């Protein structure tokens, strides 16, 4: 048992947790061994445990396509286990004889109830790891896009604004709605105690946007997450000049851009108000400043959103990797109007949504947006 405590305390996951808390959790961990080629868990299985890889190496696969490697000291199952009914987002296979320290979901919830710091350390590590995995998936998909299509280095806001010709000037006429009902609709926050929700509510600030106004641009530094309170926000990915891909439209209650709270990096899409909008913004700094119950409940909420992002990213990465070359050929243009590029349509759909979109977002529901000037010029050429 002392060896288990020593090993757990030496991992990146629990190295900053008080030794007494790690020792207190030791009876809940169990040792499991796998031979080369054995499966630890399958995609779609119930996410009923979390594990630390003690020895060996594993691969993570989605639809038979390798999407990552798991090495000594890494966590397995850090996303699905935190939520009752959660399922594995990938299949994990041992590449050599491997050993794991396993913590069942019911024991994880026991640590939460006991307010053992081990639990919060596991949540925090899960967030960090999910952010890295989502970013890696997005990077791989983006390279597919960029290998086929030239993209501008800087996204000009006027190019996005020109997509809406009949702008209604001015901020929203209606007052900003209350934030608390919106927070209650987010994953995991419906049952949060008032003492946890009040500091979280205070960490947000309200912002008003006129129709056509840009919330943020692709390639901007990511420094905040947002919740739409009133109105509609389009999520776009710009391609060439004034051409953009509309990925989805966000509405009241949608939480997006959560990756910015965990990892630094550029925005992967642009967000533009298509009606007068009220939105609530929480900066990465304010999110990190939360403590106690507010930090716990908010971290679990963000973890749920990022778990869904990873599931989508892995699924689309597997489909992209398994696509046949001839299925990605663009359709031939007609003399009447420019045709959407099939390569662009497919790959941008797979890579551009990771700012954090609604949980019911349908990846097949996208459209190409071309402003009127581009359309007229294209017709002249034909």
C-alpha positions, 0 to 999 in steps of 0.5 A, spaced: 500 500 500 505 504 501 508 503 494 501 505 491 501 511 495 508 513 493 507 511 485 500 515 485 504 521 489 509 521 484 505 522 478 503 529 474 496 528 476 497 527 484 504 530 485 501 537 488 496 533 492 497 533 500 500 526 501 495 525 507 489 525 501 493 521 497 494 515 502 487 516 504 485 514 497 489 508 496 484 503 499 480 505 493 485 503 487 486 496 485 491 493 480 490 491 473 494 487 468 493 486 461 497 483 455 500 485 449 494 486 444 488 486 450 483 491 450 482 495 456 476 499 454 471 499 448 469 505 444 461 506 447 462 502 453 460 505 460 465 510 463 465 506 469 472 507 471 478 511 471 486 508 471 493 511 471 498 507 467 503 504 471 507 500 466 507 499 458 504 503 453 497 503 450 493 506 443 487 510 443 483 508 437 476 510 434 473 506 429 479 502 428 483 508 427 489 510 432 488 517 434 493 517 440 498 514 445 497 513 452 504 512 456 506 511 463 503 516 468 497 518 463 490 517 465 485 513 462 478 514 462 478 521 465 472 524 461 467 519 461 467 517 468 465 523 472 458 523 469 453 517 470 451 514 464 457 517 460 461 512 455 468 511 452 470 516 447 475 511 444 478 504 444 484 503 448 488 497 447 495 495 450 501 495 446 505 491 451 504 488 457 501 493 461 499 495 468 494 500 471 491 502 477 484 503 477 479 507 480 471 505 480 466 511 478 463 509 485 469 510 489 471 517 485 464 519 487 466 517 494 472 522 494 468 527 491 463 527 497 469 526 502 472 533 499 478 529 498 483 533 494 485 527 490 478 528 486 479 535 484 486 534 482 483 528 477 478 533 474 483 538 473 488 533 470 482 531 466 481 538 463 488 539 461 488 532 458 482 533 454 484 540 452 490 537 449 487 532 445 481 536 442 487 541 440 491 535 437 485 533 433 483 540 431 490 541 428 490 534 425 484 536 421 486 543 420 492 540 416 488 537 412 484 543 410 490 547 409 494 542 405 488 543 400 486 550 401 490 557 401 487 561 408 489 568 409 493 570 415 489 575 418 481 575 418 478 582 416 472 583 420 469 587 415 469 581 410 465 577 415 460 583 416 459 584 409 456 577 409 449 581 412 447 587 408 441 589 411 444 591 418 440 593 424 444 599 427 444 599 435 445 594 441 439 590 443 433 594 445 431 589 451 434 588 457 440 583 458 436 577 461 438 574 468 444 569 468 442 564 473 437 560 469 442 560 463 447 557 468 442 552 470 441 549 463 448 548 462 451 541 463 451 539 471 449 545 473 442 544 474 443 541 481 448 546 483 447 549 490 446 557 491 453 557 494 456 554 488 452 558 483 453 565 486 461 566 485 460 563 478 455 568 476 459 574 479 465 571 475 461 573 468 460 580 465 455 582 460 456 584 453 451 587 448 453 587 441 449 590 435 447 586 429 453 584 424 458 586 430 464 581 431 465 577 438 471 574 436 475 572 430 479 566 427 486 566 429 485 571 435 488 570 442 483 565 446 482 568 453 474 567 454 468 563 454 461 565 452 454 564 454 449 567 449 443 570 453 439 573 447 439 573 440 443 569 435 450 568 433 453 565 427 460 561 428 464 561 421 470 559 418 473 564 413 477 561 407 479 565 401 477 573 401 470 574 403 468 567 403 466 563 409 463 557 412 457 558 416 458 552 421 452 553 426 448 559 429 448 559 437 442 561 441 440 563 448 443 558 453 449 556 448 456 555 452 462 556 447 469 557 446 471 553 453 477 551 450 480 558 452 479 557 459 484 551 459 489 552 454 492 558 450 492 558 443 488 561 437 481 561 436 479 556 431 473 560 428 469 567 428 463 569 432 459 574 429 452 577 432 446 576 426 441 579 431 442 584 436 445 580 442 446 580 449 452 575 451 455 573 458 463 573 458 468 569 463 475 570 462 480 565 463 483 569 469 476 569 472 475 562 471 482 560 474 480 565 480 474 561 482 475 557 489 471 551 493 464 549 491 464 554 485 470 551 482 468 544 483 461 545 479 464 549 474 470 545 472 465 539 472 461 543 467 467 545 462 469 537 463 462 535 460 462 540 454 469 538 452 468 531 453 463 532 448 468 536 443 473 530 444 467 525 442 466 529 436 473 531 434 475 523 434 469 521 430 470 526 425 478 525 425 476 517 424 472 519 418 477 523 415 482 518 416 478 513 413 476 517 407 477 515 400 481 520 395 476 520 390 470 521 395 474 528 396 474 530 389 470 537 388 464 537 384 465 540 377 462 548 376 456 550 372 456 556 368 450 558 372 453 559 379 459 557 383 459 550 386 461 549 394 468 545 394 466 538 397 473 538 400 472 544 403 465 543 405 467 536 409 474 538 412 472 545 414 466 541 417 470 537 421 475 542 423 472 548 425 467 547 430 471 546 436 470 553 439 465 549 443 458 548 440 451 546 442 451 539 444 445 538 439 449 541 434 448 536 427 455 536 423 451 535 417 447 542 418 452 546 414 452 551 408 457 555 404 456 563 405 458 567 399 457 575 400 453 578 394 460 582 391 463 575 390 457 572 387 457 577 382 464 577 380 464 569 380 458 570 375 461 575 371 467 570 370 463 564 368 
